[in-house]
Amino acid sequence: MLSLRKVDYELLVPEYILHDEITKNPAAKLLSVSLRRNEIESLPSCDSNLMKIFQDRHPSIGRGEAEVILGAKQRLDKSETVACVIDDGPARHIASELCLPIIGTIGLINRLGELKIVDAKKVTAMKQKLERSSFRIDRKLLYLSL
């Protein structure tokens, strides 16, 4: 179970990621299950004109990363606390330039373990699954915090 609400967090995943990646990717089983259980929610898509302007200005990043950045920026502008879960280098750079807090997939997995939302065995299993996948990371970084 991936319920962040019990520790006053909410995980919002962009519509594009939900429909074009998570529901079609068997490796994203934990997120798919969490979505069905309403433990994570959908971040509504950004205005299409704003999205076009942003992607024209930053053609190196994908639609999912753009939605994360724009959605987080909109929430931050409303004084909400946010963190962008982004692994892509160029997208992290852009988010950083916009003063958005950033965490990567590994950081999120570690944080879930620290908060006891996911037990240590599950944290290790998730990292091992990432290691076997096409996830691009220096494998030494996977286990630094263990």
Residue pairs with C-beta under 8 A, 6 or more apart in sequence:
1 34
1 37
1 39
1 117
2 11
2 30
2 31
2 33
2 34
2 39
2 40
2 112
2 117
2 118
3 34
3 39
3 117
4 10
4 11
4 39
4 40
4 115
4 117
5 39
6 117
7 115
7 117
10 41
11 34
11 39
11 40
11 41
12 40
12 41
12 42
12 43
12 71
13 22
13 31
13 35
13 40
13 41
13 42
13 43
14 42
14 43
14 45
14 64
14 67
14 68
14 71
15 42
15 43
15 44
15 45
15 67
16 45
16 63
16 64
16 67
17 64
17 67
17 68
18 35
18 42
20 63
20 64
21 28
21 64
22 28
22 31
22 32
22 35
23 32
23 35
27 129
27 133
30 126
31 40
34 40
43 67
43 68
43 71
44 71
45 51
45 67
46 54
46 66
46 67
46 70
46 71
46 74
50 70
51 63
51 66
51 67
51 70
54 66
54 69
54 70
55 61
55 63
55 66
58 66
58 90
58 94
60 90
61 69
61 88
61 90
61 91
61 94
62 88
62 91
65 86
65 88
65 91
66 91
68 84
68 85
68 86
68 91
68 95
69 84
69 86
69 91
69 94
69 95
69 98
69 100
72 82
72 83
72 84
72 95
72 100
73 98
73 100
75 82
76 82
76 99
76 100
82 100
82 101
83 100
83 101
83 102
83 103
84 95
84 100
84 101
84 102
84 103
85 103
85 104
85 105
85 108
86 92
86 95
86 102
86 103
86 104
87 104
87 105
87 135
87 136
87 137
92 102
92 104
95 102
96 102
103 111
105 130
105 135
106 127
106 130
106 137
106 141
106 142
109 118
109 123
109 126
109 127
110 123
110 145
112 118
112 123
113 119
113 120
113 122
113 123
118 126
124 146
127 142
127 143
130 137
130 142
131 139
131 142
